[in-house]
């Protein structure tokens, strides 16, 4: 195995667990909410606001520091960001009031947003073209394995035995380990000539916002909004729908959603790699179509008499991490010049977060109050249909060919 290929594998392994750690921290407050909500006497609206403030801060951080990483380098953004969100995750366990926790979680979101952009840009710039989709897919699937599958088990077990504060303390530890591994083993990708010039002379604001002139960036941003709406509407309202409307035990809800999360890991692991050969659009269209079936399956009352069948359907239709790899990372990054990779990913991520993780859950809650929780599942289907329609108008960026010529991975700065 040559050095560049061996380095690629090391990079993917470290960033897989780094991204999983980011999602572990982001999702921990949702899993620990039943434990700290009674302590602070929080209502449902306040719990929802805690999630929203993380999303808003995440969106802002991803754009601002994503653009900064284009100028100053990925490592200079990623290492401090991971260190900061890990420290504030630990501090979450020391919060004495709702307002203290709110401020801490906002700062965490501000630090976690840049992690997504820097990780994505590192993968894009340090991977051979024929392996970009595979590498991005593997890393994004870390969120499903760690954040959606392992995190609820880890945090709730710790909280039930030692208290919710220890749940936050423990989630802050893995990030510190990842900071050391990133510093020790991950190198800064060598900039293109345009990127080097950008660092030397700086760039005007208009240069960064020039990404908005590209149709693919606008379409990807709208598609990301539909996708993240689907994702957060499910994570927020599906547990309530399963327990209240379908009269299932909370442990059954956990089993079903855990099956979906595990499916997201495997689909995210496999299908972005397939897009290297078949193209981003065709795979994204297929993912949007099958993922629209997941909320519909949850609405099918007869399936709750056959839980193993329902769990299998959820396993096979949770394409979330694969979709994230394509619509938020690969397509934006491949649609712009290399020196604007971080800006493009940050822009798409910001719009997607603001629409999908803040506006959509709020509207979903209002819809649930007036028309029942089932309406939120139909709203989630609508988000995935929006992604499907948007994808039809995207320009293909992978340029698949039956005779792919392997290019060397980009050089790495010492």
C-alpha positions as CSV (number, residue, x, y, z in Angstrom):
1,X,0.0,0.0,0.0
2,X,1.5,3.4,-0.9
3,X,1.9,6.2,1.6
4,X,-0.9,8.3,0.3
5,X,-3.4,5.4,0.5
6,X,-2.3,4.5,4.0
7,X,-2.6,8.1,5.1
8,X,-6.1,8.3,3.6
9,X,-7.2,5.3,5.7
10,X,-5.7,6.9,8.9
11,X,-7.5,10.2,8.1
12,X,-10.8,8.4,7.5
13,X,-10.5,6.4,10.8
14,X,-9.7,9.5,12.9
15,X,-12.4,11.7,11.3
16,X,-15.0,8.9,11.6
17,X,-14.6,8.9,15.4
18,X,-14.3,12.7,15.5
19,X,-17.6,13.2,13.7
20,X,-19.2,10.5,15.8
21,X,-18.0,12.4,18.9
22,X,-19.5,15.7,17.6
23,X,-22.9,14.0,17.1
24,X,-22.6,12.2,20.5
25,X,-22.3,15.6,22.1
26,X,-25.1,17.2,20.1
27,X,-27.6,14.5,20.7
28,X,-26.7,14.0,24.4
29,X,-28.9,16.8,25.6
30,X,-31.9,15.2,23.9
31,X,-31.3,11.9,25.6
32,X,-30.5,13.5,29.0
33,X,-33.5,15.9,28.9
34,X,-35.8,13.6,30.8
35,X,-33.3,13.6,33.7
36,X,-32.4,17.4,33.9
37,X,-35.8,18.8,32.9
38,X,-37.5,18.1,36.3
39,X,-34.5,19.5,38.1
40,X,-34.7,22.9,36.2
41,X,-38.6,22.6,35.9
42,X,-38.5,22.9,32.2
43,X,-41.5,22.7,29.9
44,X,-41.5,21.2,26.4
45,X,-41.0,24.6,24.8
46,X,-37.8,25.3,26.8
47,X,-36.5,21.8,25.9
48,X,-37.2,22.6,22.3
49,X,-35.5,25.9,22.6
50,X,-32.3,24.2,23.9
51,X,-32.2,22.2,20.7
52,X,-32.9,25.2,18.5
53,X,-30.2,27.4,20.0
54,X,-27.6,24.7,19.2
55,X,-28.9,24.5,15.6
56,X,-28.8,28.3,15.1
57,X,-25.3,28.6,16.6
58,X,-24.2,25.6,14.5
59,X,-25.4,27.3,11.3
60,X,-23.6,30.5,12.1
61,X,-20.4,28.8,13.1
62,X,-20.4,26.5,10.0
63,X,-20.5,29.5,7.6
64,X,-18.2,31.9,9.5
65,X,-15.5,29.4,10.4
66,X,-15.9,27.4,7.2
67,X,-14.9,30.5,5.3
68,X,-12.1,31.1,7.8
69,X,-10.8,27.5,7.2
70,X,-10.5,28.3,3.4
71,X,-8.1,31.1,4.3
72,X,-6.2,29.9,7.4
73,X,-6.3,26.1,7.0
74,X,-8.4,23.2,8.2
75,X,-6.3,22.1,11.2
76,X,-6.3,25.6,12.7
77,X,-10.0,25.6,12.8
78,X,-10.7,21.9,13.6
79,X,-8.4,21.4,16.5
80,X,-9.6,24.4,18.6
81,X,-13.2,23.7,17.7
82,X,-13.1,20.1,19.0
83,X,-11.2,21.2,22.1
84,X,-13.8,24.0,22.8
85,X,-17.0,21.9,22.3
86,X,-15.5,19.1,24.4
87,X,-14.7,21.5,27.3
88,X,-18.2,23.1,27.1
89,X,-19.8,19.6,27.0
90,X,-18.1,19.0,30.3
91,X,-19.3,22.4,31.6
92,X,-22.9,21.5,30.7
93,X,-22.8,19.1,33.7
94,X,-22.0,22.1,36.0
95,X,-25.0,24.2,34.8
96,X,-27.1,25.5,37.7
97,X,-30.0,26.9,35.8
98,X,-31.8,26.8,32.4
99,X,-30.2,30.0,31.3
100,X,-26.7,28.8,32.1
101,X,-27.3,25.6,30.2
102,X,-28.8,27.6,27.3
103,X,-25.6,29.8,27.0
104,X,-23.3,26.8,27.2
105,X,-25.2,24.8,24.6
106,X,-25.2,27.8,22.2
107,X,-21.4,28.0,22.6
108,X,-21.1,24.3,21.9
109,X,-23.2,24.7,18.7
110,X,-20.9,27.6,17.6
111,X,-17.9,25.3,18.0
112,X,-19.5,22.2,16.4
113,X,-20.6,23.8,13.2
114,X,-17.0,24.4,12.1
115,X,-16.1,20.8,12.8
116,X,-18.5,19.6,10.2
117,X,-17.1,22.0,7.6
118,X,-13.4,21.3,8.4
119,X,-13.9,17.6,8.5
120,X,-15.7,17.6,5.1
121,X,-13.1,19.8,3.5
122,X,-10.2,17.7,4.8
123,X,-11.8,14.6,3.3
124,X,-12.5,16.3,0.0
125,X,-9.0,17.7,-0.4
126,X,-7.0,14.6,0.9
127,X,-8.9,11.9,-0.9
128,X,-8.3,10.5,-4.4
129,X,-11.2,11.5,-6.6
130,X,-12.3,7.9,-7.1
131,X,-12.6,7.5,-3.4
132,X,-14.1,10.8,-2.3
133,X,-17.7,9.5,-2.0
134,X,-16.6,6.4,-0.1
135,X,-14.4,8.3,2.4
136,X,-17.1,11.0,3.0
137,X,-19.7,8.3,3.4
138,X,-17.7,6.3,5.9
139,X,-17.0,9.4,8.1
140,X,-20.6,10.7,8.0
141,X,-21.8,7.3,9.0
142,X,-19.9,7.8,12.3
143,X,-22.8,10.1,13.4
144,X,-25.3,7.2,13.0
145,X,-23.1,4.6,14.8
146,X,-22.0,6.9,17.7
147,X,-24.7,9.6,17.9
148,X,-27.8,7.6,17.0
149,X,-27.0,4.1,18.1
150,X,-24.4,4.2,20.9
151,X,-25.2,7.6,22.4
152,X,-28.7,7.0,23.8
153,X,-27.5,3.8,25.5
154,X,-24.4,5.4,26.9
155,X,-25.9,8.6,28.2
156,X,-29.0,7.1,29.7
157,X,-27.2,4.3,31.4
158,X,-24.7,6.8,33.0
159,X,-27.5,9.2,34.0
160,X,-29.6,6.4,35.6
161,X,-26.7,5.2,37.6
162,X,-24.7,8.3,38.5
163,X,-27.0,11.3,37.5
164,X,-27.4,13.4,34.5
165,X,-24.4,15.7,35.2
166,X,-22.1,12.7,34.7
167,X,-23.7,12.0,31.4
168,X,-22.4,15.4,30.2
169,X,-19.0,14.9,31.9
170,X,-18.5,11.6,30.1
171,X,-19.5,13.0,26.6
172,X,-16.7,15.6,26.9
173,X,-13.9,13.0,27.2
174,X,-13.8,11.4,23.7
175,X,-13.3,14.9,22.1
176,X,-10.1,15.4,24.1
177,X,-8.7,12.1,22.8
178,X,-9.6,13.1,19.2
179,X,-7.9,16.5,19.6
180,X,-4.6,14.7,20.3
181,X,-5.0,12.2,17.4
182,X,-5.9,15.1,14.9
183,X,-2.9,17.1,16.1
184,X,-0.5,14.1,15.9
185,X,-1.6,12.3,12.7
186,X,-3.6,14.7,10.4
187,X,-1.8,16.9,8.1
188,X,-2.9,20.1,6.4
189,X,-3.8,19.6,2.7
190,X,-1.6,21.5,0.4
191,X,-3.5,24.5,-1.1
192,X,-4.0,25.0,-4.8
193,X,-2.3,28.0,-6.4
194,X,-5.6,30.0,-6.0
195,X,-6.0,28.9,-2.4
196,X,-2.4,29.9,-1.6
197,X,-3.0,33.3,-3.1
198,X,-6.2,33.6,-1.1
199,X,-4.2,33.1,2.1
200,X,-1.4,35.5,1.2
201,X,-3.5,38.5,0.1
202,X,-6.8,37.8,1.8
203,X,-10.1,38.0,0.0
204,X,-13.0,40.4,-0.1
205,X,-16.4,39.3,1.3
206,X,-17.8,39.3,-2.3
207,X,-15.3,36.6,-3.2
208,X,-16.6,34.2,-0.5
209,X,-20.2,35.0,-1.5
210,X,-19.5,34.3,-5.1
211,X,-20.6,30.7,-4.4
212,X,-24.2,32.0,-4.4
213,X,-23.9,32.6,-8.1
214,X,-23.8,28.9,-8.7
215,X,-27.1,27.1,-9.3
216,X,-25.9,23.9,-7.6
217,X,-25.2,25.8,-4.3
218,X,-28.7,27.2,-4.2
219,X,-30.3,23.9,-5.0
220,X,-28.1,22.0,-2.5
221,X,-29.0,24.5,0.2
222,X,-32.8,24.0,-0.5
223,X,-32.3,20.3,-0.6
224,X,-30.4,20.3,2.6
225,X,-33.3,22.2,4.2
226,X,-35.7,19.4,3.1
227,X,-33.4,16.7,4.3
228,X,-32.7,18.2,7.7
229,X,-36.4,18.9,8.2
230,X,-37.1,15.2,7.6
231,X,-34.3,14.3,10.0
232,X,-35.3,16.5,12.9
233,X,-39.1,16.0,12.5
234,X,-38.5,12.3,13.0
235,X,-36.0,12.6,15.9
236,X,-38.3,15.1,17.7
237,X,-41.8,13.6,17.1
238,X,-41.5,9.9,16.2
239,X,-40.9,8.8,19.8
240,X,-44.0,10.7,20.9
241,X,-46.0,9.4,18.0
242,X,-45.0,5.7,18.6
243,X,-45.8,5.9,22.3
244,X,-48.9,8.2,22.3
245,X,-50.6,7.4,19.0
246,X,-49.6,3.8,18.6
247,X,-49.7,3.0,22.3
248,X,-46.2,1.3,22.4
249,X,-43.8,1.1,25.3
250,X,-41.0,3.7,25.2
251,X,-38.5,0.8,25.0
252,X,-40.2,-0.3,21.8
253,X,-39.8,3.2,20.4
254,X,-36.1,3.0,21.3
255,X,-35.8,-0.4,19.6
256,X,-37.4,0.8,16.4
257,X,-35.5,4.1,16.2
258,X,-32.3,2.2,17.1
259,X,-32.9,-0.1,14.2
260,X,-33.3,2.9,11.9
261,X,-30.0,4.5,13.3
262,X,-28.1,1.3,12.6
263,X,-29.5,1.1,9.1
264,X,-28.4,4.7,8.5
265,X,-24.8,3.7,9.5
266,X,-24.7,0.8,6.9
267,X,-26.4,2.8,4.1
268,X,-24.1,5.8,4.8
269,X,-21.2,3.5,4.7
270,X,-22.0,2.0,1.3
271,X,-24.0,4.3,-1.0
272,X,-21.8,7.4,-1.1
273,X,-19.0,5.0,-2.3
274,X,-21.3,3.8,-5.0
275,X,-21.9,7.4,-6.1
276,X,-18.2,7.5,-7.1
277,X,-19.1,5.2,-10.0
278,X,-22.8,5.9,-10.7
279,X,-22.9,9.6,-10.0
280,X,-24.2,11.7,-7.2
281,X,-27.6,12.5,-8.6
282,X,-28.7,8.9,-9.3
283,X,-27.8,7.8,-5.8
284,X,-29.3,10.8,-4.2
285,X,-32.6,10.4,-6.1
286,X,-32.8,6.7,-4.9
287,X,-32.0,7.7,-1.3
288,X,-34.7,10.4,-1.3
289,X,-37.3,8.0,-2.6
290,X,-36.6,5.2,-0.1
291,X,-36.2,7.6,2.8
292,X,-39.6,9.1,2.2
293,X,-41.0,5.7,3.0
294,X,-39.7,5.7,6.6
295,X,-42.3,8.2,8.1
296,X,-45.0,6.4,6.1
297,X,-44.0,3.1,7.7
298,X,-44.4,4.7,11.1
299,X,-47.9,5.7,10.2
300,X,-48.9,2.2,9.2
301,X,-50.8,0.9,12.3
302,X,-50.9,-2.8,11.1
303,X,-47.0,-2.9,11.1
304,X,-47.0,-2.5,14.9
305,X,-48.4,-6.0,15.2
306,X,-45.2,-7.2,13.4
307,X,-42.4,-5.2,15.1
308,X,-39.5,-7.1,13.6
309,X,-40.9,-6.4,10.1
310,X,-41.4,-2.7,11.0
311,X,-37.8,-2.5,12.3
312,X,-36.5,-4.1,9.1
313,X,-38.3,-1.5,7.0
314,X,-36.9,1.3,9.2
315,X,-33.4,-0.2,8.9
316,X,-33.7,-0.3,5.1
317,X,-35.2,3.2,4.6
318,X,-33.0,5.4,6.9
319,X,-30.7,7.0,4.3
320,X,-29.9,10.0,6.4
321,X,-26.1,9.9,6.7
322,X,-25.7,8.9,3.0
323,X,-27.9,11.9,2.0
324,X,-25.8,14.2,4.3
325,X,-22.6,13.1,2.6
326,X,-24.0,13.9,-0.8
327,X,-26.2,17.0,-0.5
328,X,-24.2,18.8,2.2
329,X,-20.6,17.8,1.4
330,X,-19.8,16.2,-2.0
331,X,-22.1,18.1,-4.3
332,X,-21.3,21.6,-2.9
333,X,-17.6,20.9,-2.6
334,X,-17.4,19.6,-6.2
335,X,-19.4,22.5,-7.5
336,X,-16.8,25.2,-6.6
337,X,-13.1,25.9,-7.0
338,X,-10.9,24.3,-4.3
339,X,-10.2,27.5,-2.4
340,X,-13.9,27.9,-1.7
341,X,-14.7,24.3,-0.5
342,X,-15.2,25.3,3.1
343,X,-17.4,28.3,2.2
344,X,-19.6,26.2,0.0
345,X,-20.2,23.5,2.5
346,X,-20.7,26.0,5.3
347,X,-23.3,27.9,3.2
348,X,-25.3,24.8,2.4
349,X,-25.1,23.6,6.0
350,X,-26.2,26.9,7.4
351,X,-29.3,27.1,5.2
352,X,-30.2,23.5,5.9
353,X,-29.8,23.9,9.7
354,X,-31.9,27.1,9.8
355,X,-34.7,25.6,7.8
356,X,-34.6,22.0,9.0
357,X,-33.4,22.2,12.6
358,X,-35.1,25.4,13.7
359,X,-38.1,26.4,11.5
360,X,-39.4,22.8,10.7
361,X,-39.6,21.5,14.2
362,X,-41.4,24.7,15.4
363,X,-43.9,24.4,12.6
364,X,-44.2,20.7,13.2
365,X,-45.1,21.3,16.8
366,X,-47.8,23.8,15.8
367,X,-49.2,21.3,13.3
368,X,-49.1,18.5,15.9
369,X,-51.1,20.7,18.3
370,X,-53.8,21.4,15.7
371,X,-53.9,18.2,13.6
372,X,-52.2,15.5,15.7
373,X,-48.7,14.0,15.8
374,X,-49.3,12.0,12.6
375,X,-49.2,15.3,10.6
376,X,-45.5,15.7,11.6
377,X,-44.7,12.4,9.8
378,X,-46.4,13.6,6.7
379,X,-44.5,16.9,7.0
380,X,-41.3,14.8,7.1
381,X,-42.3,13.0,3.9
382,X,-42.7,16.5,2.3
383,X,-39.2,17.4,3.3
384,X,-37.8,14.3,1.5
385,X,-40.0,15.0,-1.6
386,X,-38.5,18.5,-1.7
387,X,-35.1,17.0,-1.8
388,X,-36.1,14.6,-4.6
389,X,-37.4,17.5,-6.7
390,X,-34.4,19.6,-6.1
391,X,-32.1,16.8,-7.1
392,X,-33.7,16.5,-10.5
393,X,-32.3,20.0,-11.4
394,X,-28.8,19.5,-9.9
395,X,-25.8,19.3,-12.3
396,X,-23.9,16.1,-11.9
397,X,-20.5,16.7,-10.2
398,X,-18.9,13.2,-10.0
399,X,-18.4,12.8,-13.7
400,X,-18.7,9.0,-13.5
401,X,-17.0,6.9,-16.1
402,X,-16.7,3.2,-16.7
403,X,-12.9,3.6,-17.0
404,X,-12.0,5.7,-14.0
405,X,-8.4,6.8,-14.1
406,X,-7.0,6.8,-10.6
407,X,-5.3,10.1,-9.7
408,X,-3.0,10.5,-6.8
409,X,-4.4,11.9,-3.6
410,X,-3.5,15.6,-3.1
411,X,-0.1,16.5,-1.7
412,X,0.0,17.3,2.0
413,X,1.7,20.2,3.6
414,X,4.3,19.2,6.1
